[in-house]
Amino acid sequence: MRVNVLYFASFREAAGRDRETRELPEGSSVADLWGALQSEIPYLQAFTRMPPPAVNREHVDGGKRLADGDEVAFLPPVAGG
């Protein structure tokens, strides 16, 4: 199956792009996708917890099973004051 991954803020800088399409095995979860991204983007390895994910613009947990064509975003931490 194919899913569309959106990158924002520091994740976009680390990935070097703002979006991409990823091929995943059927039945993959959001957590599976996060693990794959961490293995390929060194910056993401610093995150011991998965940032809040959204699938098709709805907040979900890591156990959410993905479907072909889903749009997935991980929301990076934001600092400010």
N, C-alpha and C positions, 0 to 999 in steps of 0.2 A: 504494500500500500504506500501511497505517497501523502505526506503531510507538508504543509507550508509553515515554516518557522519564521517568526518575526523577531528581530533584535532591536533593542532600545538602549539608549544612553551608553553606559560603559560596556555593555554586552555587544552593542553594535561596533564600537571601537575595537574590541578584542576579536570579534569575528571578521572584521574588515568588510562587512556588508550589512544591509538592513533587513534582508530576507533571503530565504533559500527554500528550495523544495528538497525534502529528504525522503529516501526510500527506507521503509521499516518493515519488519516481518508482521504479518497479520497478528492481531492480538496484543501488539505492543502497548505499553502504558506510557503516560506522561513521564513517569520516573525512568522508564527504559530510554526514552528520548533524551532526558537530561543526562543520564549516564553516558550515552553516546556522544553528546556534545562536550561533556567534560573530558572525555578521552581524546578529543580532537582540538579543543581550544584551551590551551594551558591556563589562561586567566581564570577560567571557570573552576579549575581544580581547587582553588582557594576557598570555595564555598562548601562548607561541611554540611550545610542544609540546603535543600533545593529552594530557590526563591519562589514566591507565589506564582503558580502557573495559571494561565487562562486558555481555554479552548473555545474557539468560535465566540470570543469576547465574553465568556462566562468564567468566573473563578471556579477552579476545580481543585481536587487533591491529586497527589501523585499516582494514586491507584486508578485513575480514570483511564479506561481503554480508549485508544484512538481509532478513528475510522478514516478511510480513504478520503482525502480532500479536506481534512480538518486544518484549521489555522491555529497554531500554537504560539503563545508568547510567554516568556518568563520575565517577570517584572523585577528588574534589578533594584537593590536598595538605593535609596536616595538620601542624601544628607543636605541639610540646610539649616537656616536659622532665622 
